Amino acid sequence: MGFRPPWFVLVAPVLGALAGLLYGLIFDVGTLTGAAIRGAIIGTPIMLYERRLLVPTLRERIRGLATPLFLLATVALYVAMIVAGNALASTVLNRLFRFMISERSAMLMTDTGLLYALVISALVVFVFRVRDLIGPGVFANLLIGRYHRPIREERIFLFLDVTGSTRFADQHGDRAAQAYLGQVFNALALPVSRARGAIDDYIGDLALVTWTMERGIRDAACLRCVFDFESRLAAEAEAWRNRFGQVPEFRAALHCGPVVTAEIGLERHKIAYFGDTVNTTARLEGLSKTLGVRVLVSADLLERIGTLPADLVAEDLGAHTLRGREAPLTVAAIRQRRRSEPNRLK
């Protein structure tokens, strides 16, 4: 289920080389070629790390720390990568290009170079932390001002409700329930990222995830996200039982359609969605509880996805009338394939 663009492995060295060139231009180093090579070798691991392509498990643990600890741990990791990258870059420059008199002199990093690398690293840490706090999609769209004026677009919405959280709070208290839900939503983050979606909001024990139509229907990414999350919970079942005494369960409802997307707020900006599509998805989440279905999808979304992946099966549940909607909506339950089954509505 690889949703991450593979081209970033090629883009990362280019971005690192540009940072190296900038350093060379600002501080007038001996050769810009050497500065670019050094920047590419030093910068690539950092950018791959931030894109979850390098030690993703360690990155997840660091991301889960409180902000002060997160900043310290990330900067420390960056320093280690900078020092190791500089040593590798120096070896390459000396042995292949003979840019330095000796390998030892090549290994030396100037105070200016170290300070520059630390400042750039601190800036990257700060930007990524803000990006984490408000969401990658929201962060990017706020930066470019995409929704400064309302835009009508088609989107896919997923309402994912953590079931049994109220009972858990009654048994263990609100603080334990908050820690429990926090870990559940942390576990959801990676499947959403891999599916190129965005967690737009948390409402109690419910997460609201969105996709652009193009990203969400490609290889049924919006559906795969749900089952990727389910698989992750199953794989980590023992850890969940040891810490919380139970493995999280959830219901999911997905729908698509037109919405008006706009940036709202003055002191605290947020991107909000307006339209019947969001309300219908919320009603579907309630219907999934009534029908006893774990993953419920509208026929509108299934029609846009087309042929489902071979490992997913849709079961037609007929048309249902939803509160606030005049026309009945046909829905289907989605599950993973058991043995040999036809991949169609039935």
ZIWOSUL-V362872 format. One record per pair of residues at least 4 apart in sequence whose C-alpha atoms are under 6 Angstrom apart, sorted by sequence separation. I is the first residue (numbers start at 1). J is the second residue. If there is no record, write none. Layout:
i=I j=J
i=I j=J
//
This chain:
i=8 j=12
i=24 j=28
i=39 j=43
i=40 j=44
i=45 j=49
i=49 j=53
i=52 j=56
i=65 j=69
i=66 j=70
i=69 j=73
i=70 j=74
i=78 j=82
i=81 j=85
i=82 j=86
i=85 j=89
i=86 j=90
i=90 j=94
i=91 j=95
i=92 j=96
i=93 j=97
i=94 j=98
i=112 j=116
i=117 j=121
i=118 j=122
i=131 j=135
i=135 j=139
i=138 j=142
i=141 j=145
i=168 j=172
i=169 j=173
i=172 j=176
i=178 j=182
i=193 j=197
i=202 j=206
i=217 j=221
i=224 j=228
i=233 j=237
i=240 j=244
i=241 j=245
i=265 j=269
i=276 j=280
i=288 j=292
i=299 j=303
i=24 j=29
i=48 j=53
i=49 j=54
i=65 j=70
i=94 j=99
i=131 j=136
i=141 j=146
i=169 j=174
i=192 j=197
i=202 j=207
i=211 j=216
i=216 j=221
i=241 j=246
i=264 j=269
i=288 j=293
i=48 j=54
i=93 j=99
i=94 j=100
i=100 j=106
i=216 j=222
i=241 j=247
i=264 j=270
i=201 j=208
i=240 j=247
i=263 j=270
i=321 j=328
i=24 j=32
i=62 j=70
i=131 j=139
i=169 j=177
i=200 j=208
i=263 j=271
i=288 j=296
i=320 j=328
i=94 j=103
i=199 j=208
i=200 j=209
i=262 j=271
i=319 j=328
i=320 j=329
i=199 j=209
i=237 j=247
i=262 j=272
i=319 j=329
i=21 j=32
i=24 j=35
i=198 j=209
i=261 j=272
i=319 j=330
i=198 j=210
i=261 j=273
i=318 j=330
i=197 j=210
i=260 j=273
i=318 j=331
i=21 j=35
i=197 j=211
i=260 j=274
i=317 j=331
i=20 j=35
i=21 j=36
i=259 j=274
i=317 j=332
i=20 j=36
i=90 j=106
i=259 j=275
i=316 j=332
i=90 j=107
i=315 j=332
i=315 j=333
i=17 j=36
i=20 j=39
i=314 j=333
i=19 j=39
i=87 j=107
i=257 j=277
i=314 j=334
i=313 j=334
i=17 j=39
i=313 j=335
i=16 j=39
i=17 j=40
i=312 j=335
i=313 j=336
i=16 j=40
i=312 j=336
i=313 j=337
i=311 j=336
i=312 j=337
i=195 j=221
i=255 j=281
i=311 j=337
i=13 j=40
i=16 j=43
i=16 j=44
i=316 j=345
i=195 j=225
i=313 j=343
i=314 j=344
i=315 j=345
i=316 j=346
i=13 j=44
i=253 j=284
i=299 j=330
i=314 j=345
i=315 j=346
i=12 j=44
i=253 j=285
i=299 j=331
i=192 j=225
i=298 j=331
i=191 j=225
i=297 j=331
i=297 j=332
i=296 j=332
i=191 j=228
i=296 j=333
i=191 j=229
i=295 j=333
i=295 j=334
i=42 j=82
i=188 j=229
i=253 j=295
i=42 j=85
i=162 j=205
i=251 j=294
i=252 j=295
i=253 j=296
i=254 j=297
i=255 j=298
i=41 j=85
i=161 j=205
i=251 j=295
i=253 j=297
i=161 j=206
i=256 j=301
i=160 j=206
i=255 j=301
i=160 j=207
i=41 j=89
i=159 j=207
i=159 j=208
i=158 j=208
i=38 j=89
i=158 j=209
i=157 j=209
i=157 j=210
i=156 j=210
i=156 j=211
i=155 j=211
i=155 j=212
i=156 j=213
i=155 j=213
i=137 j=198
i=163 j=249
i=162 j=249
i=163 j=250
i=162 j=250
i=217 j=305
i=161 j=250
i=161 j=251
i=160 j=251
i=160 j=252
i=159 j=252
i=159 j=253
i=158 j=253
i=158 j=254
i=157 j=254
i=157 j=255
i=156 j=255
i=156 j=256
i=155 j=256
i=155 j=257
i=154 j=257
i=154 j=258
i=153 j=258
i=153 j=259
i=152 j=259
i=152 j=260
i=151 j=260
i=151 j=261
i=150 j=261
i=150 j=262
i=147 j=262
i=148 j=263
i=147 j=263
i=4 j=194
i=3 j=194
i=3 j=195
//
